[in-house]
Amino acid sequence: QVQLVESGGGLVQPGGSLRLSCAASGFTFSTFAMYWYRQAPGKERELVASRTNTDDTTYADSTKGRFTISRDNSKNTVFLQMNSLKSEDTAVYYCFASGSGRDSWGQGIQVTVSS
């Protein structure tokens, strides 16, 4: 079955960087669009970034210029490089895969930006 496992979260100071990874299995990774979402306490889940199977990318306005989504199809992994982190980036970050009529979520990983 489809499995998405996020890693790389944690506590970082404002202005710092983190790199999230999402390891995928159970489907043909190279044919799926991959997404990163986040959900802060008391807020709705929001799209952070996406990268299609043809490498088209989109970013939330709040993350443009600071975050970069990339994928390594040889390793079935999607990454989110987060730079210049702000306290408002604090949230649980989720990996999401969509393709072939199937959608799947990872379990989520906490990112906390605080001094």
Secondary structure, DSSP 8 states (H G I E B T S, - for coil): --EEEEE--EEE-TT--EEEEEEEESS-GGGSEEEEEEE-TTS--EEEEEE-TT--EEE-TTTTTTEEEEEETTTTEEEEEE-S--GGG-EEEEEEEEETTEEEE---EEEEE--
